[in-house]
Structure formats: C-alpha cells, structure tokens
Amino acid sequence: MALIGTLTSGVSALRTFSKGLEVIGNNIANVNTTGYKGSQATFAESFSNTLRGSAPSNGPVSSQSGVQTGTGVQLAAIATNFSQGALNTTGVTTDLGISGNGFFIVRDATGGQDYATRDGSFRVDDSGYLITPGGLRLRGLVNGAVGDIQIGQNLPVGAELASISIDIGGNVVEFYSDGTSDTTNRVLLQNFKDTSALMRAGSNLYESLISAGPVGGGVLAGAAGGTNDPGTNGLGRVQAGTLEQSNVDLTQQFSELITTQRSFQAGSRLITVSDSVLEDVVNLKRN
C-alpha cells in the first residue's frame, strides 16, 4: 500500500531530526566550555524508489522521463566548525590560548597516546610538568628534541625558580631568584590537512591525529626544523594568560533549534495523517 511509504518517510524524519536536535542541544550545553568547537548536522534524501526509468529518444519516440518516489531523509554528516573562538583574559601565566590555526599536543604519560586540543587550561604539577586538568602532559621542544615540557629542571646553583613567562612564539622563560633567566622549553603547535577527520575523545580532546593528516608528515615530526613553532608555517601564536572560549553562537543555535523542531513536528504530523487515512481505508473494508 502506497501509504506505507509515507509512514516510512515520517519515521525517517523523526529519527533524523532527533539527531539534529541532539547536536544542537550539545552545542548549547557547551556554550561555556573552554576551546569547544560547535557541530552542525546536515541532511540528505534517502534512496528513491524508481517506478519508471528514464530513456533517450528513439526515432519518432520522444525521450521518457523517470518516475521516482522518495523514501525520506537521512543524516548526511555532522561537521565540526573549527573557527576561532574569542580569547578571554585570565591573568594566569600557564593558561594558553591560540590566536590562529593549530592545536596543542598533549600526551597520556601512561599509555603514550597523543591528543590534540584547543583547551589551554594548563597547570604545573608537583614534578614540574605542564599538564591539562586531566593530567595529560603538554608536548613541546625540550633540549632540542620533542618531549614533555617540564619546568625548573636546570636551576642555577643556589637559586630557586621565581616565575615563568611564555611569549607568543611559545618560548618558556624561567626567572630565578638570583636575577638570572633562561629559555628552557618551547610550546609547539600542530596543524592538520583535514580537521574533519579528528574524532572527539571527550575532555576537550581530539584523537585520530594520523587520519587527519598532520602537517609535516607526523605529529610534531618537523619540530626540530621549526615547522611546529607558533607563528610560522600558517600556525597561530600563543597568547599566555588567556583561554579560548567556545565558538558556539547562541543566536544561531536557537534559530536552528526552532527550524529543526518544526521539521520534527512535520514528520510527526505526517505519521499522524497517514495513520488517519489508513484507519479510513480499514473502515471502508469493514463496511
């Protein structure tokens, strides 16, 4: 019965637009999440049933157009918007924002897995490592090689660490109690050829870094040659004492929420009307 097709289309609309509502709801929930990048759901038609195929003209016979009926809607993609979020001043030296392209690379010291993040909420732990709130260590240039950035490891004899500063090039400068200073580490950034391949891993982290095509051939692979230095090769600059805010636009999200909700309601209405017509058909048979 043809009406079964309308029910299928209605069900596909409910399933698909419910996912769209989930995406919007997650964006709104993370409007104040540091470094969060909003997502957007896009939709596509489902496979169409072909009732009659098309055919070219043949002598006196004109060409024949095809006849197809749609079977509903489906989720085409959920794309992440990696546009720049606003940088909010915190005044905390170890809070780092990125003005421009690139990601911080942090490592799970236990499992050895690397993640990318735009959340620069770092702190110095009891061993001197710059770590995320979840304990992952910030990667950078340490003694000419890529490693975990560690503060206060080569103090002058008889001196103590007084303070540190991080400039726009990612250079970590340590100031000592004897009045001397030294540049000991450098924060590095990593860019990717296809950021859409990055997978969210929770806690403002992204995984699948190799699938995203790290610029330079590997994650921080060109660090020794300066490829991953902030402010070079298309990378942004490090802004110490700031944190990047979520790039979610609440006005846009609420607008999309209304349109997606109406689409969901239309799909629900389609099922209701189809059910009503089917009931009429059943009653005709009974009579």
N, C-alpha and C positions, 0 to 999 in steps of 0.2 A: 504494500500500500504506500502511495506517494507520501502520505502524511508522516510515515515513519522517518523519512528524510528530514523533515522539519524538526522532529524531536531530536534527531542526531545533531543537527546544526545548533539547536538550543543548548543541548548538553555540552557541546564543544565550546560554546561561548561562555557557559558558566565555569567550566574547568579553566579555560584560558584566561579570562578576565579576573578570576580569583587569584591567579599567579601574578597578574599585573598589579592587583591590589596589595599583594604581599610585598612586591618590590617597592611600591610607593610607601607602604607602611614602614618598611625597614629604613628607607631614606629619611623619613620624618623622625623615626626613633633615634637616628644617629646624627641629627642636626647639630649636636654639640660635641660629637666625637672628634677628637684630635686627628687630623690627617685623613678623615674619612672621605672617600670618593663615591659620589652618588651613582646609582644604576638606573637604567631605563629599559623597560620591556618593549619590544617591537613584535608585531603580529603579522601573520601571513595566512592566506587562504589554504584550506586543506585540499586534498586531491579531489578533482571534479569527476563526476560520473559522466561518461560520454554516451549520449543517446543516439547520436548520429555523427559519423566522422565527416570531415571536410574533404572535398575532392576538386581537382582542377577542371577547367572547361575542356570539353572534348567535341570538336566539330560544332554542330548546331546546339549541343547541350551546354548550357551555362554552368559555371562553377557552382559547387554546392557548399554552403556554409555548414559548419559544425554546430551541433546542439549539445550543450553540456549543462549539468546542474551541479552547483557547489554542494559540499558536504560539511561546511562550517569553517571554523577558524582555528588556527594553532599558534603556539608560541614560536616566533622565529628566532629571537635572540634576547639575551639580557646583557646589555653592553654597559661597561663601566666608563664614567666620564672622569678622565684624569686631568681636567683643567685645574689651574692654580686656585687654591683656597687662600683666604685672607690670612696674613701673618699677624698674630696677636702678641704684643709685647708682654713678657712675664718678668723680665729682670733677672731670671735665673741663668747663670752662665752656661750650665750644661743642657738647657733647653735649646734645641736646634731646629730652625725652620729652613726650608729650601725655597729660594726665590728663583723659580725657573724649573727646568727639567731635571729628572734624575731621582734616584731613590737611595736612602741609606741601606747598607747591607749589614745585617746582624746575624750572628751565629749562635746556635744552640751548642754550648760547650760540651754537653753530654753526648748528644747524637751526632754532632758535627754538621748539621744541616743548616744551610744558609737561607735567609728570608730577605725580602725587600720590604721597605716600609717608608711612609712619608711622616710617620709619627716620630718626632724627635724629642720625646719626653725621656731624656736620659738622666742618669744619676751615677755618681761614683760609689762603687761598693767598697767593702772593707779590704779588698785586695787591690783596689785602685783601678779596676776596670770600669769603663763607661758602659752601663747596661740599661736595657729597657725596663719598664715596670715588671715585665715577666721574667727578667733575669737573663735575657739574651745579650751577648756582647757585641758592641759596635766594632765593625771592621774598618781598618784604615792602614796607612803606611807607618810601619814601626821599624826603625833602624834599617830603612831601605827595602823592606820586604812587607808583604801584606800579612797582617796579623790582627790580634785583638788589641784595641787601644787601651793602654794602661798608664795611669798617672803616677808620678812620684817614685819611679823605679831607679833613677840615677841621681840621687840627691848629692849636692856638693858636701864634702866632709864637714861635719859640724853644723850643717844647715838643715832647716825644715822647709817643707812646702808651705808657702804663704797663700798663694792663689793661682788660678789659671785663667787664660783667656783663649778664645777661639775666633780667628779672623774669618773674613769672607772667603778666603781660599782654603779654609778647613784646617789651617795650621794651629796646633795646640801648643801654646806657650806657657811654660811653668815659671812662676816667680818664687824665689826663695827668700828665706829670712835674712840672708846675708847681703841682699840687694842685687844679686845676680839673677839672670833668667836664661832659659834655654827652650828652643823649639824641639819638642821630643816626639811628637806624633803628627799625623795629618789625617783628618777625616776625608774619606773618599766617597764618591757618588758613582752610581751605576745607572746607565740608560739602557733601554731595550728597544729593539726594532719593532716588536709587535706587543704592545702593552695589553692588548685584548686577550693574550694567551696567559696572562698572570691569573692565578687562582687564589681567591681569598682563603686564608688559613685561620681566620679569627684573630682577635687581639691586635687589629690594625696591621696584620702581616700578610704578605703575598708569597706564594710558593710557585713551583713550576717555572723557575727562572730560566732554565736552559731552553724550554719550549718557547719562551718569549723572545729568544734571540738576543742575549746580552751583547751590547756594542763592545767590540774589542775581542770577540771570539770566545769569551768566557767571563764568569763573574769576577770582576776586578782583575782580569787577566793582564790588562795593559797598565796596571798601577805603577810599575817601576819606570815606565816611559812617560808618565804624566797624563795618560789617556783618561784617567778617572779623577783628575784633580778638579775640584769645583771651579766653575768659571771658565773652563776650557772645553773644546770639542762639543759645544752645544749644551753642556751641563749648566745648571743653575749655580747660584752662590749660596754659601751657608750663612745664615743670619742667626748669630748666637743671641740668646736671651729672648727668643720668640718661638712660638709654636704655630704651625699651620692649622687653621680651622677647617671644619667640614665645608665642602663646596656645594652643599645642598641648598637650593633656592626654595624656601618655603612657599613663596607665592606660586611658583611653577608647580610644585608638588601638589598643592591643594587644588590647583586648576586641573591637573591630570587626574587627581583623585575623583573629582566630580565627573569628568568625562568617562573614566573607567567604570565608575559606579553606575552611571546611566547605561553604559554598554552591557554591564552585568544584568541590570534590571530588564533591558530589552530582551536579552537571551532568556531570562526567566519568564517574561511575558510570552515569548514565542512558544515555550513549552506549555504554558497555561492555555493558550489559544488552540494549539494542536490537540491537547487533551480534550478540550471542549468539543472540537469538531469530531474527534474520534468517538466521543460519547454520543453525539448526534447520529453518527453512522451506525453505531451499535443499536441505538434505539430504533432506527429505521428498520433494521433487520428483525427486531423483536415485533414490530408492528406488522 
